[in-house]
Amino acid sequence: MRRSDREITNQEEMIQIMEKCEVCRLALHDDAYPYILPLNFGMRTEGGTVSLYFHGATEGKKYELIKKDNRASFEMDCSHQLILDEEDGNCTMNYESVIGYGRIRILTEREKQDALSILMKHYHSEDFSYNQAVVPQTMVFQLIVEHMSGKKRMKNREADTYES
């Protein structure tokens, strides 16, 4: 990483950032170019392993690509704030981000319910009774994270200093 002063190496801090994010961008291998899509997600950490959960229709391009090659990269970011320095005519952006990669697996019918609950908890803190009739029409998949890294820039607008 070029700017090591912005690097996040602590996994717990990366997880805290991920918990704040609303969208995860997933990049899959396509023939000529990567195929990237923004998705809602849920997350679970067990024994130091992070798993991301996604859902969608039961067919489509992403599933065709996953079937050919289940490796994927992901990116998520949050805490965006434009910082203007009108005196010097400069600007920058505050942000927190996590990128990484891993392998995807399609979940079984038995595993779907738990994964959908994890997904819902990311957006709604209380248990939410979603319509069970949609579960058979929903594909749920898991990305088991093999590596991730984080980066942030949080410049304090008032004091012109960096927060840690």
C-alpha angles and dihedrals in degrees: 000000000000096000103047089172087070097043120116113207099166110098093207091056090050090051091051089054092048090052089058094051121096100194134040119201112215121199119202131185114262126170105263103008139016114267111225128187135175113234141178110243148184128209138211129183119202124172092342094309116119119209124189120204126207136176139198146138117320095254140029146103096300091059092048089053094045090051090055095043123002095195114111142170125216138198133187132172140180145157093071117180129161113228115201125195099191093174093061095028093240135126137187138175132242113219146148120214143173127197130179148135142237144137129291128222128184110236124235122244089258092054096047098080095056092045093049089052090052089049093050093048090059090063103025120038095202124065109273121204102219122188107279091204090075095056096083089050092052128086115209124193138180130217110205104207114230096175137003138172134190138212135185142175116193109170114182106235095207103044096031088230134118124257119217 
